[in-house]
C-alpha cells in the first residue's frame, strides 16, 4: 500500500489531493479510531493508494505511517515548494544532517525510497505543464521519523503555482504512476541488485545527482548539500550521521561533489566506497559482482576499465558471461588476456571509433588509456575464440589503409604499395611538391618526361603481433 499525505494547512497539497480524487475513482472509508485532524475520519482508497488528510504541516508529521490502515510500502507527502526558482515540480527526502530548524530531530534522517524518486522524476517529465522545470533537492527538513520510506512530491514555487490546477494535476498524474513501484530495488541475492547511492556536496538543487537519476540505472537517496554538511559539522565527529545517510538510503556507495577529503575519508572508514560519476555511468546495466571481479582482475574503473557488449545487460541476468546465478558466492568465468597493443595503435590511427567498437563488441571488459578513449593493456574475454574474433575485427580496420591484410600464425600481416622516395630521386624527381603529388597518386613532369606513381612505388609489409 502507498500512503498519500495531504496537509490542509498547505493550499498546494489540498489542490493536489483534489486533483487526485478527480482523476480516478476513490472509495470513501471511515476511520473512527483517529481524529479528523490526525488523518482519521474520512479517508480515500484507490487500488494500492490510501489518501489521508491532516491539519498539521507535513514537516511536523513524525510517525505519520501509523495513521494508515497498514504499514505503507512508502509515504508520499503531497506538498508545496517555496523558493525563487519559478514554476517547478520537485521531489526530495527528509531529515536533518545537522540542526532541526524545520521539523524532525537534529542529526536524524528518514528512510528514503530512491526507486520512487526516480519514478517521480520520469513521471514529472511526462506530465509537467509548459513552463515548469523538473528537479530534485537535497535533504533539508523534517519529518525525520515517518515510520516508513517516504519522500516529498512538490508543486512550486510560489502562490501562483500552488493555485495552478494544471500543475496540481501534473503532480497527481505522476503520483498515480507510482503504483507498484518498490521503495528500494530488490535486495542483493535476488535476480537484481540495489543500485542506490548517497550524495554529498553541491547546491540545494542537485543537478549532478539529477543527471544520475535520469541517465543511469542508479538511484539517489539522501543528499547532503554543501550548506547542509556545513551545518552538520566535521564528518569524523559526526560519523554516526554519515552512517545513517547510508543506512536510511540502503546504499553502500557515495558520490561526492567537490573537494571534501575529510568526508571521503570518513565514508571509507565506515566501510563504504566513494565513486565518481564515471563509475555510475560505466556500471549501468552491468552486474555489480561482475564489476567487482573485473576491477580486481584488471584495473579500477577510475583508472580506465571499461565494459563491453558481453557485460552490458548482465545486471538483469545473473547467468550472463558465465556468472553463476544459483551459487552462494558469485563466480564469473572469463579469461584475462593481453590486448594486441601495436595492432590497436595502428587501427586507432586509421579509425578510432571503429577500433573502440571492435574491442567493445568482443570483450567483457578492457583497460583503456587517454581518459577511457583508447583500449590498451588487458581485457577479459569469454574465451580464446572471442579474442581471435577481436583480432580479426581489428585487422578489418586496417583494410582501409592497406591493400592486403591477413592473419599468419600469431601475426597480422598488412601490405600496401607505397611511395618510394629513393625511386623518385633515382627518376630525377626533385624533393618538394613533386614528391607530394606522386605520393598522392598524381603523375609529374620531369625534364620533359612523365613520371607516374607506379614507377616510384614499393611494397611495404608491416607485421603486428596478434
C-alpha positions as CSV (number, residue, x, y, z in Angstrom):
1,X,0.0,0.0,0.0
2,X,1.2,3.5,-0.8
3,X,0.3,6.2,1.7
4,X,-0.5,9.7,0.4
5,X,-0.5,12.6,2.9
6,X,-2.4,15.8,2.3
7,X,-1.9,18.8,4.7
8,X,-5.0,21.1,5.0
9,X,-2.5,23.8,6.0
10,X,-0.9,23.7,2.6
11,X,-3.1,25.0,-0.3
12,X,-0.9,23.2,-2.9
13,X,-1.3,20.0,-1.0
14,X,-5.1,20.4,-1.0
15,X,-5.1,21.1,-4.7
16,X,-3.0,18.0,-5.5
17,X,-5.4,15.9,-3.3
18,X,-8.4,17.3,-5.1
19,X,-6.8,16.6,-8.5
20,X,-6.1,13.0,-7.5
21,X,-9.7,12.5,-6.5
22,X,-10.9,14.0,-9.8
23,X,-8.7,11.8,-12.0
24,X,-9.8,8.3,-10.8
25,X,-12.5,6.7,-8.7
26,X,-11.8,6.6,-5.0
27,X,-13.6,4.6,-2.3
28,X,-14.6,6.7,0.8
29,X,-13.9,4.9,4.1
30,X,-14.2,5.9,7.7
31,X,-11.6,5.6,10.5
32,X,-13.2,6.3,13.9
33,X,-10.0,5.4,15.8
34,X,-8.3,8.7,14.9
35,X,-9.3,12.3,14.9
36,X,-10.1,14.1,11.7
37,X,-7.2,16.4,12.3
38,X,-4.8,13.4,12.6
39,X,-5.7,11.5,9.5
40,X,-8.8,9.8,10.8
41,X,-12.4,10.2,9.9
42,X,-13.0,10.1,6.1
43,X,-10.1,8.8,4.0
44,X,-9.9,7.5,0.4
45,X,-8.7,4.4,-1.3
46,X,-7.9,3.6,-4.9
47,X,-6.1,0.4,-5.9
48,X,-2.9,0.4,-3.8
49,X,-3.2,4.0,-2.7
50,X,-4.6,5.3,0.6
51,X,-5.0,9.0,0.9
52,X,-5.4,10.7,4.3
53,X,-5.7,14.3,5.3
54,X,-4.1,16.1,8.3
55,X,-4.5,19.5,9.8
56,X,-0.7,19.9,10.6
57,X,2.1,20.9,8.3
58,X,3.8,18.0,6.6
59,X,7.2,18.6,8.1
60,X,5.7,18.2,11.6
61,X,4.1,14.8,10.9
62,X,6.6,12.4,12.5
63,X,5.3,8.8,12.7
64,X,2.6,9.5,10.1
65,X,2.8,6.0,8.7
66,X,0.9,4.8,11.8
67,X,-2.1,6.7,10.6
68,X,-2.7,4.3,7.7
69,X,-4.7,1.0,7.7
70,X,-1.5,-1.0,7.2
71,X,2.2,-0.3,7.0
72,X,2.8,1.6,3.7
73,X,5.4,0.5,1.2
74,X,6.2,4.2,1.2
75,X,4.6,7.5,2.1
76,X,4.4,10.4,-0.4
77,X,3.8,13.9,1.2
78,X,1.9,15.9,-1.4
79,X,3.3,19.4,-0.8
80,X,4.1,22.9,-2.0
81,X,7.6,24.0,-2.8
82,X,8.6,27.6,-1.9
83,X,11.6,29.3,-3.5
84,X,12.9,31.7,-6.1
85,X,13.0,29.0,-8.8
86,X,10.0,29.8,-10.9
87,X,7.5,27.0,-11.8
88,X,9.0,23.7,-10.6
89,X,8.0,20.2,-9.9
90,X,10.4,18.6,-7.4
91,X,11.0,15.7,-5.1
92,X,13.3,15.1,-2.1
93,X,13.8,13.1,1.1
94,X,13.6,14.4,4.6
95,X,15.6,14.6,7.8
96,X,18.4,16.7,9.2
97,X,22.1,16.2,8.8
98,X,22.6,19.0,11.4
99,X,20.2,21.1,13.5
100,X,16.5,20.6,13.1
101,X,15.3,24.1,12.1
102,X,12.3,22.9,10.1
103,X,10.9,19.8,11.8
104,X,12.2,16.5,12.7
105,X,15.1,15.8,15.1
106,X,18.7,17.1,14.8
107,X,21.1,14.5,13.2
108,X,18.2,12.2,12.3
109,X,17.3,11.1,8.8
110,X,14.2,9.4,7.4
111,X,14.2,6.2,5.4
112,X,14.3,7.1,1.7
113,X,12.7,5.4,-1.3
114,X,15.2,6.1,-4.1
115,X,13.3,4.0,-6.7
116,X,10.2,6.1,-6.1
117,X,12.1,9.4,-6.5
118,X,13.5,8.1,-9.8
119,X,10.0,7.2,-11.0
120,X,8.6,10.6,-9.9
121,X,11.2,12.5,-11.9
122,X,10.4,10.5,-15.0
123,X,6.7,10.9,-14.5
124,X,7.2,14.7,-13.9
125,X,9.0,14.8,-17.2
126,X,6.0,13.3,-18.9
127,X,3.3,15.5,-17.2
128,X,4.9,18.8,-16.4
129,X,2.9,21.7,-17.9
130,X,4.7,24.1,-20.3
131,X,7.0,26.4,-18.4
132,X,7.6,24.1,-15.5
133,X,11.1,22.7,-14.7
134,X,11.6,19.3,-13.0
135,X,14.3,18.7,-10.4
136,X,15.3,17.1,-7.1
137,X,16.5,18.7,-3.9
138,X,18.8,17.9,-1.0
139,X,17.6,16.6,2.3
140,X,16.8,19.7,4.4
141,X,13.8,19.4,6.7
142,X,11.6,17.1,8.7
143,X,10.0,14.9,9.4
144,X,12.9,12.6,10.3
145,X,10.9,9.6,11.6
146,X,8.0,8.8,9.3
147,X,7.7,5.1,10.1
148,X,8.1,4.0,6.5
149,X,10.2,5.1,3.5
150,X,9.0,8.4,2.3
151,X,9.5,11.5,0.1
152,X,8.1,14.9,-0.6
153,X,6.4,15.4,-4.0
154,X,6.1,19.1,-4.6
155,X,4.4,21.8,-6.7
156,X,6.3,25.1,-6.7
157,X,7.5,27.6,-6.3
158,X,5.0,30.4,-5.4
159,X,1.4,31.1,-4.7
160,X,0.5,31.3,-8.4
161,X,1.8,27.8,-8.9
162,X,0.2,26.5,-5.7
163,X,-3.2,27.6,-7.2
164,X,-2.4,26.3,-10.7
165,X,-4.8,23.4,-11.4
166,X,-2.7,22.2,-14.3
167,X,0.3,22.0,-12.0
168,X,-1.7,20.1,-9.4
169,X,-3.0,17.7,-12.0
170,X,0.6,17.1,-13.3
171,X,1.7,16.1,-9.8
172,X,-1.4,14.0,-9.3
173,X,-0.8,12.1,-12.5
174,X,2.8,11.5,-11.6
175,X,1.8,10.1,-8.2
176,X,-0.7,7.7,-9.8
177,X,2.1,6.3,-11.9
178,X,3.8,5.1,-8.7
179,X,1.5,2.2,-8.3
180,X,3.7,-1.0,-8.0
181,X,7.0,0.9,-7.5
182,X,9.0,-0.6,-4.7
183,X,10.7,1.7,-2.2
184,X,14.1,0.1,-2.8
185,X,15.5,-2.0,-5.5
186,X,15.4,-5.8,-4.8
187,X,18.0,-6.9,-2.2
188,X,21.3,-8.5,-3.1
189,X,20.9,-12.2,-3.8
190,X,17.8,-11.8,-5.9
191,X,17.9,-11.6,-9.7
192,X,18.5,-7.9,-9.4
193,X,20.6,-5.7,-7.1
194,X,20.3,-2.5,-5.2
195,X,21.8,0.4,-7.2
196,X,21.5,3.3,-4.8
197,X,24.0,6.0,-3.7
198,X,24.2,8.7,-1.1
199,X,25.1,12.1,-2.4
200,X,27.3,14.7,-0.7
201,X,28.2,18.2,-1.8
202,X,26.9,20.6,-4.3
203,X,24.0,23.0,-4.1
204,X,20.5,22.8,-2.6
205,X,19.1,21.8,-6.0
206,X,21.1,18.9,-7.2
207,X,21.7,18.8,-11.0
208,X,24.6,16.3,-10.9
209,X,22.5,13.9,-8.9
210,X,19.6,14.5,-11.1
211,X,21.7,13.5,-14.1
212,X,22.5,10.2,-12.3
213,X,18.8,9.6,-11.8
214,X,17.9,10.5,-15.4
215,X,20.9,9.0,-17.3
216,X,22.0,5.9,-15.4
217,X,20.3,2.9,-13.7
218,X,21.4,4.2,-10.3
219,X,19.0,5.9,-7.9
220,X,19.9,8.5,-5.3
221,X,19.0,8.5,-1.6
222,X,19.9,11.2,0.9
223,X,21.8,14.2,-0.5
224,X,23.8,16.4,1.9
225,X,24.4,19.6,0.0
226,X,27.3,21.9,1.0
227,X,25.2,24.1,3.3
228,X,23.7,21.0,5.0
229,X,27.1,19.5,5.6
230,X,28.4,22.8,6.9
231,X,25.6,22.8,9.4
232,X,26.4,19.2,10.4
233,X,30.0,19.9,11.3
234,X,33.1,17.8,10.9
235,X,32.4,14.4,9.2
236,X,34.7,12.4,11.5
237,X,33.0,13.9,14.6
238,X,29.6,13.2,13.0
239,X,30.3,9.7,11.6
240,X,27.1,8.4,13.1
241,X,25.0,10.9,11.0
242,X,27.1,10.0,7.8
243,X,26.4,6.3,8.5
244,X,22.7,7.0,8.9
245,X,22.6,8.5,5.4
246,X,23.8,5.2,4.0
247,X,21.6,3.0,6.2
248,X,18.4,5.0,5.5
249,X,19.2,5.1,1.8
250,X,20.0,1.3,1.6
251,X,23.3,2.3,-0.1
252,X,26.9,1.2,0.0
253,X,28.4,3.9,-2.3
254,X,28.6,7.7,-2.3
255,X,29.2,10.3,-4.9
256,X,30.9,13.3,-3.5
257,X,30.7,16.6,-5.4
258,X,33.6,19.0,-4.8
259,X,36.8,18.7,-2.8
260,X,35.9,17.1,0.6
261,X,38.8,14.8,1.6
262,X,37.8,14.6,5.3
263,X,34.3,13.5,4.3
264,X,35.6,10.9,1.8
265,X,37.9,9.5,4.5
266,X,35.0,9.3,6.9
267,X,32.9,7.4,4.3
268,X,35.8,5.0,3.6
269,X,36.4,4.4,7.4
270,X,32.7,3.4,7.7
271,X,33.3,0.7,5.1
272,X,31.6,2.4,2.2
273,X,33.0,3.4,-1.2
274,X,33.3,6.8,-2.8
275,X,32.7,6.5,-6.5
276,X,32.8,9.1,-9.4
277,X,30.1,9.8,-11.9
278,X,32.1,7.8,-14.5
279,X,31.8,4.7,-12.2
280,X,28.0,5.1,-12.1
281,X,27.7,5.6,-15.9
282,X,30.0,2.7,-16.8
283,X,28.4,0.2,-14.5
284,X,24.8,0.9,-15.7
285,X,23.5,-2.4,-16.9
286,X,26.5,-4.4,-15.6
287,X,26.2,-6.9,-12.8
288,X,27.9,-5.3,-9.7
289,X,29.5,-8.6,-8.6
290,X,30.9,-8.9,-12.1
291,X,32.2,-5.3,-11.8
292,X,33.9,-6.1,-8.6
293,X,35.5,-9.2,-10.0
294,X,36.8,-7.4,-13.1
295,X,38.1,-4.5,-11.1
296,X,40.1,-7.0,-9.0
297,X,41.5,-8.9,-12.1
298,X,42.1,-5.9,-14.4
299,X,42.0,-2.3,-13.1
300,X,39.6,0.1,-11.4
301,X,37.0,2.0,-13.5
302,X,38.6,5.2,-12.3
303,X,41.9,4.0,-13.9
304,X,40.3,3.3,-17.3
305,X,38.4,-0.1,-17.0
306,X,35.5,-0.1,-19.5
307,X,32.8,-2.7,-20.2
308,X,32.0,-4.5,-23.5
309,X,28.8,-5.8,-25.0
310,X,29.2,-9.1,-23.3
311,X,28.9,-7.4,-19.9
312,X,26.2,-4.8,-20.5
313,X,22.8,-6.4,-19.8
314,X,24.3,-8.7,-17.1
315,X,22.6,-6.7,-14.3
316,X,19.3,-8.3,-15.2
317,X,20.7,-11.7,-16.0
318,X,23.0,-13.2,-13.4
319,X,23.8,-16.0,-15.9
320,X,25.4,-13.7,-18.4
321,X,29.1,-14.1,-19.2
322,X,29.3,-17.2,-17.2
323,X,28.0,-15.8,-13.9
324,X,26.7,-18.5,-11.5
325,X,23.3,-17.3,-10.5
326,X,22.4,-20.1,-8.2
327,X,25.7,-20.4,-6.3
328,X,26.1,-18.8,-2.8
329,X,29.2,-16.9,-4.0
330,X,29.3,-15.1,-7.2
331,X,31.6,-16.6,-9.8
332,X,32.4,-15.3,-13.3
333,X,34.1,-17.4,-15.9
334,X,36.3,-15.4,-18.3
335,X,39.9,-15.2,-19.4
336,X,42.2,-12.3,-18.9
337,X,44.3,-11.7,-22.0
338,X,46.7,-9.1,-23.3
339,X,45.4,-6.9,-26.0
340,X,47.5,-6.6,-29.2
341,X,48.6,-3.0,-28.4
342,X,50.7,-2.5,-31.6
343,X,47.7,-3.6,-33.7
344,X,45.4,-1.4,-31.6
345,X,47.7,1.6,-32.1
346,X,47.7,1.2,-35.9
347,X,44.0,0.6,-36.1
348,X,43.2,3.5,-33.9
349,X,45.3,5.8,-36.1
350,X,43.1,4.7,-39.1
351,X,39.7,4.8,-37.4
352,X,39.5,5.4,-33.7
353,X,35.8,4.8,-33.4
354,X,35.8,1.5,-35.3
355,X,38.8,0.3,-33.2
356,X,37.0,1.0,-30.0
357,X,33.9,-0.7,-31.3
358,X,35.9,-3.8,-32.3
359,X,37.2,-4.2,-28.8
360,X,33.9,-3.3,-27.1
361,X,32.0,-5.8,-29.3
362,X,34.2,-8.8,-28.4
363,X,35.4,-8.2,-24.8
364,X,33.6,-8.4,-21.5
365,X,35.8,-5.6,-20.2
366,X,39.0,-3.9,-21.2
367,X,41.6,-1.5,-20.0
368,X,42.0,1.9,-21.7
369,X,44.2,5.0,-21.8
370,X,43.6,8.7,-22.6
371,X,40.5,9.1,-20.4
372,X,38.9,5.8,-21.4
373,X,39.0,6.6,-25.2
374,X,41.7,4.1,-26.4
375,X,41.8,0.4,-25.5
376,X,45.3,-0.7,-24.3
377,X,46.7,-3.3,-22.0
378,X,44.5,-6.2,-21.0
379,X,41.0,-7.5,-21.5
380,X,38.6,-10.1,-20.1
381,X,37.0,-12.3,-22.8
382,X,34.7,-15.2,-22.7
383,X,37.3,-17.5,-24.2
384,X,40.2,-17.7,-26.8
385,X,37.8,-17.7,-29.7
386,X,36.5,-14.3,-28.5
387,X,40.0,-12.9,-28.5
388,X,40.6,-14.2,-32.0
389,X,37.4,-12.6,-33.2
390,X,38.6,-9.3,-31.6
391,X,41.9,-9.5,-33.5
392,X,40.0,-10.2,-36.8
393,X,37.9,-7.2,-36.2
394,X,40.9,-5.0,-35.7
395,X,42.5,-6.5,-38.8
396,X,39.4,-5.5,-40.7
397,X,40.0,-1.8,-39.7
398,X,43.5,-2.0,-41.3
399,X,41.9,-2.7,-44.7
400,X,41.1,1.0,-45.1
401,X,44.8,1.7,-45.3
402,X,46.4,-1.5,-46.6
403,X,45.9,-3.4,-49.8
404,X,46.0,-6.8,-48.2
405,X,45.6,-7.8,-44.6
406,X,45.9,-11.4,-43.4
407,X,46.4,-13.5,-40.3
408,X,49.6,-15.5,-40.4
409,X,50.0,-17.5,-37.2
410,X,50.4,-15.1,-34.3
411,X,50.7,-12.1,-36.5
412,X,48.5,-9.8,-38.6
413,X,50.4,-9.1,-41.8
414,X,49.5,-5.9,-43.7
415,X,50.9,-5.0,-47.1
416,X,50.4,-2.0,-49.4
417,X,52.0,-0.2,-52.3
418,X,53.6,3.0,-51.0
419,X,55.6,5.9,-52.3
420,X,59.3,5.2,-52.6
421,X,61.3,8.4,-52.1
422,X,64.6,6.7,-53.3
423,X,63.0,5.5,-56.5
424,X,61.6,9.0,-57.1
425,X,65.0,10.5,-56.6
426,X,66.6,8.0,-59.0
427,X,64.0,9.0,-61.6
428,X,65.2,12.6,-61.3
429,X,62.2,13.9,-59.4
430,X,63.3,16.8,-57.1
431,X,62.2,16.7,-53.5
432,X,59.4,19.1,-52.6
433,X,55.9,19.5,-54.1
434,X,56.6,16.9,-56.8
435,X,57.2,14.3,-54.2
436,X,53.9,15.2,-52.6
437,X,52.0,14.9,-55.8
438,X,53.5,11.5,-56.6
439,X,52.8,10.1,-53.1
440,X,49.2,11.3,-53.6
441,X,48.9,9.3,-56.8
442,X,49.4,12.1,-59.3
443,X,51.9,11.9,-62.3
444,X,54.5,14.7,-62.6
445,X,56.6,16.1,-65.4
446,X,60.4,15.9,-65.0
447,X,62.8,17.1,-67.9
448,X,60.0,16.8,-70.5
449,X,59.0,13.3,-69.5
450,X,56.2,12.0,-67.3
451,X,56.9,10.1,-64.1
452,X,53.9,8.1,-62.9
453,X,53.2,6.9,-59.3
454,X,53.6,3.3,-60.4
455,X,57.2,3.9,-61.3
456,X,58.1,5.2,-57.8
457,X,56.3,2.7,-55.5
458,X,57.5,-0.1,-53.4
459,X,55.6,-2.8,-51.5
460,X,55.5,-2.2,-47.7
461,X,54.9,-5.1,-45.3
462,X,54.1,-4.5,-41.7
463,X,53.7,-7.3,-39.1
464,X,51.7,-6.8,-36.0
465,X,51.8,-9.3,-33.1
466,X,48.4,-10.7,-32.6
